[in-house]
Amino acid sequence: MAVYRRGYHRYQGRMTGQWSRFMVLPRFAWRRLFRQRLVVLLMVLAMIWPLLCAGFIYLANHADLLKGLDREFQSFIEANGKFFLIFMNVQAAFAIFLAALTGPGLIAPDLANNALPLYFSRPLTRAGYVLARFVVLAGVLSAVTWIPGLLLFGMQAGMAGTVWFQANWDIAAGMAAGFAVWVALVSTVSLASSAYVRWKVVAGALVLGFFFILAGVSEMVNGIFRVTWGYALNPAWAIYRVWCAMLGVDPPDGPGVAACASVLAALIALLALVLERRLRPVEVIT
Amino acid sequence: MASAVIELDNLKVELGRRKILRGISCRLGVSGVGKAIGLLGPNGAGKSTLILTLLGFLKPSSGRAYVLGFDCRRQTRQVRSRIGYMPETDSFVGNMTAVTFLRLMAELSGLPGETALEKAHETLFHVGLGEARYRELRTYSQGMKQMAKLAQAIVHGPELVLLDEPTNGLDPAARQRMLALVREMKEAHGMNVFLCSHLLRDVEQVCDEVVILKDGMIARGCNLEEERRSNRCFVELEVTGNDERLRGALPEIGADGVTEGDGRWRIVLPPNVEVQAIWDLVARQNLLVRKLTHRRDTLEEIFLKAMGHISHTPGEGAEPGPIGD
């Protein structure tokens, strides 16, 4: 029967499970995100570097192709911890741009249109809402960070053999964990700025500003006080220091891994607090 | 004993240092029976605070609030899966068509994807937005947005619908349509409706029970259905001509009455007698009817009495003149 002839009837049938309800917000958000050309374009661009790295791994594992080249270059072509660290650095930058593009559209419109009471009058908690929005970003960022990273590692392991895998499996674990921290930080920054600023463009600029301004602040602190601990205030530097430890690469001069990890944890906690304060179904003025 | 739709037990809510609700206790509605409960009160009486507390958005400082038998504070999930909420202010998800918006809301309430889509279409046709269902919500007029808000509140078929000022910003035709929909929700679909409004006529038209709040306390609770029933028994009559024999004729139809002089009568009808019997009786007495009205202890009078603006219903305390004068 045509829907306009059917008339309204109360639904009294089966209800979906809690997990399935939780995934409703991410499903709708992903569907809307991937309709945006700019998002798709940026994701395609983010795949170029992993493809180049795949070519690099192929070359590194086919010595016969490198016969004519000099020895220095041959020793440079090696898929080790440093190689994966470089891969992570580039992808981390793409993650920031992608988060700046996609994140502000997740919460800011809900705040601007006063949609939170509609969500929270349903069986969805504030924590559930934030987690669902986090899953949206984590899903998008995963596609350009740890997923291609692990695929590259798998490719390298497949070509280099079991011995290489047994000697370097910690690179894969470090890469997955390192990207997980970065995805958590970038997603939280993006969600917090989206919750703080109701205008999407400004919220996107705020995401980029967070990383660039803190980098500038850290340089200023180092310059003024003639110290190196200021680097810990730069999230990009701090995560690089943590990744060095995870991938077994020589770290740069500056604060230790514990200090950097603490700063990152503190930043994530601070941003989570911003989300907690901003996302309420009603604003109570006392 | 049938469980109440809303049960408040010495409910107190404080926002900062301000005491908004000061110990409300009442039982409203009967679970499983489609009834509409009106919530009235002047600005700042605590109406919205009560609704927000029932939704679990605000925490009571003491006391309890139960919706459909579930504690609003401790069993929020159970409460929220059984209710629909239409907020007073504009609330929607931007850049989304009405049908997508309703589907999202239905799925969040627990409907499976395909069913949610069907219900979204069905509900939009029901509220009169069928032709506009593929338009983005931000392009809707104020009246259409109100209807879309109502649609999202009922798309999942809740047991209780909380409506906060549903007729705000509606033109008279749209207002009537909205009220008709609310009546249909309770009468045809068995939903309980909790309607918060400052428009007494809206509440009077659709509600069966009314709670009047004043300064965070219940100033008056009344069953409008019973009021209407009792109002039907009282008739105010004004006639021209010699009405001396009217008093003696009233028992013919089982009625009783007193005259207030100048042809004005107040008559009490037995429950099974219709007003037509008065017309017939008056015609037999060769009297001309100047005015015949049901006594109406209107909601406005009830409200004004509860607010302390009037002490009695106008005309209620008038001394009747001698019978047959």
Interface residues (C-beta under 8 A of the other chain):
Chain A: V3 Y4 R6 G7 Y8 H9 R10 Y11 Q12 G13 R14 M15 T16 R21 V24 L25 F28 R32 P109 D110 A112 N113 N114 A115 P117 L118 Y119 F120 S121 R122 P123 L124 T125 R280 P281 V282 V284 I285 T286
Chain B: L15 G16 R17 R18 L52 L55 F57 L58 T76 R77 R80 S81 I83 G84 Y85 P87 T89 D90 S91 F92 V93 G94 N95 T100 L104 M105 A106 E107 L108 S109 G110 L111 P112 T115 E118 K119 H121 E122 T123 F125 H126 G130 R138 Q152 I154 H156 G157 L162 H189 G190 M191
